[in-house]
Amino acid sequence: MAGHKPLSESQQLIARRRVARRLAMQGAYQWLITGNGFQEIYLYFQEDRELAEDFRKSDAAFFHKLLRCAIEGGEELEKYISPHLDRKLSQVDPIEHAVLRVATCELLNHVETPYKVVVNEYVNLAKKYGAEQAHKFVNGVLDKVATDIRPLEVAAERK
């Protein structure tokens, strides 16, 4: 690491939020697969050695809010995502489903993060963890979800 200057505060926040997004996606995936509740999954992330190490590197409050919303958001999340799908949300690949749920939570609850950043972060997660073309699907759906949730921001960006 010699020669690297320390990260600025904003760079550290970006890095901690990126870890939180990945962990929230993994937690939402775990919920979809196991049906375990928020509390059980949240505790697991703090107790599992590898996950706990990542958890300590994350923005814990941001992770908590995203995961709780993704698990407990139910019909509200589905009303934003489902109109843009060619099948039921329950039939979407679990990784892509988890990515869409967490991204929709961030679009709804974290307006301080530009929608383009949100879409990009979750497209990257889909590239890394999803099927070969998952990122294209996620990008298409999230662009439409962002337009529904943040119409003024999206319109201003596209001018």
C-alpha positions as CSV (number, residue, x, y, z in Angstrom):
1,M,0.0,0.0,0.0
2,A,3.0,2.3,-0.1
3,G,2.4,5.3,-2.3
4,H,-1.4,5.3,-1.8
5,K,-2.8,8.3,-0.2
6,P,-5.6,7.7,2.4
7,L,-9.2,7.8,1.2
8,S,-11.1,11.0,1.8
9,E,-14.1,11.0,4.0
10,S,-16.5,10.9,1.0
11,Q,-14.5,8.1,-0.6
12,Q,-14.7,6.1,2.7
13,L,-18.5,6.6,2.8
14,I,-18.8,5.5,-0.8
15,A,-16.8,2.3,0.0
16,R,-18.8,1.6,3.2
17,R,-22.1,2.0,1.3
18,R,-20.9,-0.2,-1.5
19,V,-20.2,-3.0,1.1
20,A,-23.6,-2.3,2.7
21,R,-25.4,-2.7,-0.6
22,R,-23.7,-6.0,-1.3
23,L,-24.5,-7.3,2.2
24,A,-28.1,-6.1,1.9
25,M,-28.4,-7.9,-1.4
26,Q,-27.0,-11.1,0.1
27,G,-29.3,-10.8,3.1
28,A,-32.3,-10.3,0.8
29,Y,-31.2,-13.3,-1.2
30,Q,-30.9,-15.3,2.0
31,W,-34.5,-14.2,3.0
32,L,-35.8,-15.3,-0.4
33,I,-34.2,-18.7,-0.1
34,T,-34.7,-19.5,3.6
35,G,-37.8,-17.4,4.6
36,N,-35.9,-16.3,7.8
37,G,-37.0,-13.0,9.3
38,F,-35.1,-9.8,9.3
39,Q,-33.8,-10.2,12.9
40,E,-32.5,-13.7,12.2
41,I,-30.6,-12.7,9.1
42,Y,-29.3,-9.4,10.6
43,L,-27.9,-11.4,13.6
44,Y,-26.4,-14.0,11.3
45,F,-24.5,-11.3,9.4
46,Q,-22.9,-10.2,12.7
47,E,-22.1,-13.7,13.9
48,D,-20.7,-15.4,10.7
49,R,-17.0,-14.7,10.7
50,E,-16.6,-13.6,7.1
51,L,-19.8,-11.7,7.0
52,A,-19.0,-10.0,10.3
53,E,-15.7,-8.8,8.9
54,D,-17.5,-7.3,5.9
55,F,-20.2,-5.9,8.2
56,R,-17.6,-4.0,10.1
57,K,-16.4,-2.4,6.8
58,S,-19.9,-1.3,5.9
59,D,-22.1,1.6,6.7
60,A,-24.1,-0.5,9.3
61,A,-27.1,1.9,9.6
62,F,-27.4,2.0,5.8
63,F,-27.2,-1.8,5.6
64,H,-29.8,-2.1,8.4
65,K,-32.3,0.2,6.6
66,L,-31.8,-1.4,3.2
67,L,-32.1,-5.0,4.5
68,R,-35.2,-4.2,6.7
69,C,-36.9,-2.5,3.7
70,A,-36.0,-5.3,1.3
71,I,-37.4,-8.0,3.6
72,E,-40.4,-6.1,5.1
73,G,-41.3,-3.8,2.1
74,G,-43.7,-6.4,0.6
75,E,-46.4,-5.0,-1.5
76,E,-45.0,-1.5,-1.7
77,L,-41.8,-2.8,-3.4
78,E,-43.7,-5.1,-5.7
79,K,-46.0,-2.3,-6.9
80,Y,-42.9,-0.5,-8.2
81,I,-41.1,-3.5,-9.6
82,S,-43.9,-5.8,-11.0
83,P,-45.3,-3.5,-13.7
84,H,-41.9,-3.7,-15.4
85,L,-41.5,-7.5,-15.5
86,D,-42.6,-10.0,-18.1
87,R,-43.3,-12.5,-15.3
88,K,-44.2,-12.5,-11.6
89,L,-41.6,-11.2,-9.3
90,S,-41.6,-14.5,-7.5
91,Q,-40.4,-16.1,-10.7
92,V,-37.4,-13.9,-11.2
93,D,-34.0,-15.4,-10.4
94,P,-33.4,-15.0,-6.6
95,I,-30.2,-12.9,-7.1
96,E,-31.9,-10.6,-9.6
97,H,-35.0,-10.4,-7.3
98,A,-32.8,-9.5,-4.3
99,V,-31.0,-6.9,-6.3
100,L,-34.2,-5.3,-7.5
101,R,-35.7,-5.2,-4.0
102,V,-32.7,-3.6,-2.4
103,A,-32.2,-1.1,-5.2
104,T,-35.9,-0.1,-5.0
105,C,-35.5,0.5,-1.3
106,E,-32.6,2.7,-1.9
107,L,-34.4,4.7,-4.6
108,L,-37.4,5.1,-2.3
109,N,-35.5,6.0,0.9
110,H,-32.2,7.5,0.0
111,V,-32.8,10.5,-2.3
112,E,-29.4,11.9,-1.3
113,T,-28.0,9.3,-3.7
114,P,-28.5,10.2,-7.3
115,Y,-30.7,7.6,-9.1
116,K,-27.9,7.0,-11.7
117,V,-25.6,6.0,-8.9
118,V,-28.1,3.7,-7.4
119,V,-28.8,2.0,-10.8
120,N,-25.1,1.7,-11.5
121,E,-24.3,0.1,-8.2
122,Y,-26.9,-2.6,-8.5
123,V,-26.2,-3.3,-12.1
124,N,-22.6,-3.9,-11.0
125,L,-23.9,-6.3,-8.3
126,A,-25.9,-8.1,-10.9
127,K,-22.9,-8.4,-13.1
128,K,-20.8,-9.9,-10.3
129,Y,-23.4,-12.2,-8.7
130,G,-26.2,-12.7,-11.3
131,A,-26.5,-14.8,-14.4
132,E,-24.7,-13.9,-17.6
133,Q,-27.2,-11.3,-18.9
134,A,-28.7,-10.4,-15.5
135,H,-27.2,-6.9,-15.4
136,K,-29.1,-6.0,-18.6
137,F,-32.4,-7.2,-17.1
138,V,-31.7,-5.3,-13.8
139,N,-30.7,-2.2,-15.7
140,G,-33.8,-2.1,-17.8
141,V,-36.1,-2.7,-14.8
142,L,-34.4,-0.2,-12.5
143,D,-34.4,2.5,-15.1
144,K,-38.2,2.2,-15.2
145,V,-38.5,1.9,-11.4
146,A,-36.4,5.0,-11.0
147,T,-38.6,6.9,-13.5
148,D,-41.7,5.9,-11.4
149,I,-40.1,6.8,-8.0
150,R,-38.1,9.9,-9.0
151,P,-39.8,11.3,-12.0
152,L,-38.4,14.9,-11.6
153,E,-34.8,13.8,-11.1
154,V,-34.9,11.4,-14.0
155,A,-36.5,14.0,-16.3
156,A,-34.0,16.7,-15.3
157,E,-31.1,14.2,-16.0
158,R,-32.4,13.3,-19.4
159,K,-32.8,16.9,-20.7
